[in-house]
């Protein structure tokens, strides 16, 4: 996330981006997953665009809710609390449904309602909110089954809505299906503010080497332009998306993490050159 070796006395990594989410109430974690080229996926038999879904992760509650609780280093146990509030669940679920209305009109709830009472409550709220969106299909999948289906048949997903920790894990799995973390943009959105950044964090182990994949950062910028929601910025977002698609249609245009040889700068230059004029 930041510098993995920089930790609080209790051993937990310092995570300033989580602080931002909580202070600015950025409850809607949006993680789009899109396959630009079939050879970028470890899955066989997929075509470009076959994998195309958005994971919407609640980003202010869930299993992260007690992450700042003080831990007694001499204690022989530690606990974390899963927090699901009605207000928190309703707003992120509605965000998922609104997103689906502009896509293929299907929302999948990912939970663990067969075991956890908090997740049964999350499903209850989902069912209530779903009644407000009669034109959107729904299904409900346990998180372990969702991980299985993402590998077996990711085409079944359009918009996925889930809890904080589940979303954290599944979004990385989704990125692996389309080329890795260098292809994983993200947005954390609230009622007034939003933060856009690649999902992969800072990667200090390759800092200064010029080999990082810049595509997740570039696609995050496109998400920001779309969120600003003016005709000019939305046109800019479409231009960036089109340029990335053009570059990735050529399998030779890849950075080292995806089996290619382009440097960070050369990949960025290729995308700039492909921008529609």
N, C-alpha and C positions, 0 to 999 in steps of 0.2 A: 504494500500500500504506500508506505513512505520509505523509511529506512528500516528493514527488518531487524537489524541489530540494535536499534534504539528502542528500549523498552522501559516501562514503568517498573518500580521495585517488585511488583507482584508477578512479573514475567510477561505481561500483556503488551503487545506492540502499541506504540503511539500511532493513532489513526486520526489525523486532523480532518480528513474528508468525512468521517462519521460525525465528528463534532459539527461540521458545517451542515450536514443533513439535519441534525437535531436542532441546532440553533435557528436555522432558516426554515424549519418544518418542511423539508423536501421529502415528502412522504411517498412520492411516486417514482420508483426506480425503473426506468425504461431501458431494456436491453434487447435491441433488434439483432436478429440472427438471419443472415442471408448468404446463400451459396452462389458465388459469382462464376465459378468454373468447376466442373465435375471432378477434375483431378486434384482439387484442393481439399476434398473431403476424404476421410478414411473409409467412408461407406461406399460400397460398390453400387453401380447402376443408377446413380443420381445424375440428373441434368442440372444445368444452371437454373436457379430459381425454384427447384424442387423443394429445397429447404428454405423456408421463408416464414418466420414467426417472430413475435415480439413477446418477451417475458416481462411482465409488470410485477415488480417486487415491492412490497410494503417496506419502507426504509427507515421508519422511526420507532417501530415497536418490535414485536416478535421476540425471538430468543436473544436479541441484542439489548433488550430493555434494561437489564441490570449489569451491563458490561462495566460500569464504573463503580460498582459496589466494592467496598473494601474487603479484602480477603485476609484472614488471619494466617500468616505463613506457618504457624505452628499447628493449625487445625488439621484433622485427619480426613476432612471432607470439604467439598466445595459445591455450590449449587448455582444454577442460573435459572431465571424465571422467564417463562414464555408469556408475554403480555399481548392480549388481543382485546382492543376496545371496540365498541360498536362504531364510534365515530371514525376511528382509524380504519377499520375494515370497510365501512361503507364508502369512504372517499376513494380508497385505492381500487375497490371493486368497480365503482362507477367509472373511474378513469379507464380501467380495462375495457369496459363495455363501450365507452365513447370511442376509444381507439379502434375497437373491432368494427364499429359502424362505418368507418372509412376504409376497412380492409375486406376480409372475406366473411365477416359477420358471424364469427364463432369464438366463444370464450371458454377456456378450460380452467376450472378451479383445480389447483394442486394443493393437497392438504394431507393430513394424517388423522382424519376424523374417525377412523376405526379404533384408534388407541387413545388419543389425547383429547380431553374435554375442551381445551382451548381451540383445537382445530374443528371440533364439532360445532362450536359456537361460530367460528369463521365460516363454516359451510352454511349454517343457519342464516347468517347475514347475507351471504352470497345468494341463497335462494330467494330471500326477500327482495334484494336489489334486482335480481334477474327479472322479476315481474315488471319492472319499469322499462324493460327493453324487449318488447315482444318480437321484434324483427331480428333478434340475435339468438343463434342456437347456443346451447350450453352443454357441457359435460363436466364430470367430476372424476378426478384421477388421484389416487394416493401417490405420495411423492416417490416411493420406491418403484411403483409401476411407471410413473412418468419418466424416470431415468431409463427404464427398460425401453419404453416406447420411443424416446428420443433417439435411441440407437437403432431400433428395429424399423420404425416407421415415423420419422420426424415430420413427414408431409401431413400428418393428421392435425398438427397444431397450427393455429392462427394467432390467437392471443392467449397467453397463459397468465393467470393471476395467482400469486402465492405469498407466503409469509417471508420475512426478512432472510432468515438463515437458509430456508429451502431455495429461495431465489438466488442467493449468493452461490450456492453449489451448482444449481441447474444452469445458471447463465454461463459458467465456465465450461460445463459439458457442452452446451450449445455452441460456444465458440470453437471447441475442438472439432465439431462436425463440419465447420466451414473454413478451416485453415489455421485456427489457433487464436491466441489472445490478441495478436496483432490485427485481427479482423473484427474486434469486438468493441464497437462504440457504446457510449452510454449517456443517459441523462438522468439527473435527479431533480424532480420538478415539484414545486409547491404552488400555493395559491398566488404568491407574489414574486418568487424568485426561482431560479433554476441554475444548476451547475452542470456543465458538459465536459466529459473527459473520457479517455479510453479506459476500458475496464481493467487493463493489465497493471496499472500502478506505475511505479517509477523505474523499475528494473535497474537498480544500481550496479549490478554485476556487469552490465554492458555499457555503462555510461561513458560517453566520450569516444566510443569506438566507431560510430557512424553506421551501425548495422541494425539499429532498431527499425521495426516496421512502423511507418508513420500513418498507415491507412486508418487504424482505429481513431487516431486523433483527428484526421481529416474528415472522417465520417461523423465524428462527434461535432465538429464545426458545422457540418451540414444540418445536423439535428438542431443545433442552436439557431441557425438561420431560419429553419422551419418553425421553431417555437416562437421566434420574434413576430412571425405571422403578419408581415406586410407583403404586398405583391412583389416588391424588389427582393426582400430577403428569401422569400419562398422560391422565387425564380433562381436565386443563387444556390439554394439547397439542391434543387433539381439539376442544376449544372454540375455541381460536385458529384452527385450520385451518378450522373451520366458519364462523367469523365472516369470515375473509378471502374464502372462497368466496362468501358471501352478498354482501359488498360488491362483489366483482368481477363479480357477475352483472349489475350495472348499469353499462353502459359509460360513463356520465357520471362515475362515481366514479374519477377517475384524477388522479395528480400530473402536473406539467408534463412530466416526462421521457417520459410515456406519452400525451401529447397532451391532457391534462386541465388543470384549473385549481386543484385542491385543493392547499392548503399541506401541509407535513409534519404540522402539528398537526391540521388538519381530517381528513386521511386517518386518522391515529391515532384521533381521536375517532369516526370512522365505524365503525372496526373494533371499538372498545370498545362502541359502542352495539349492534353486531350480535352480541355475545357471547351465547350461550345462557344463559338464566337458570335 
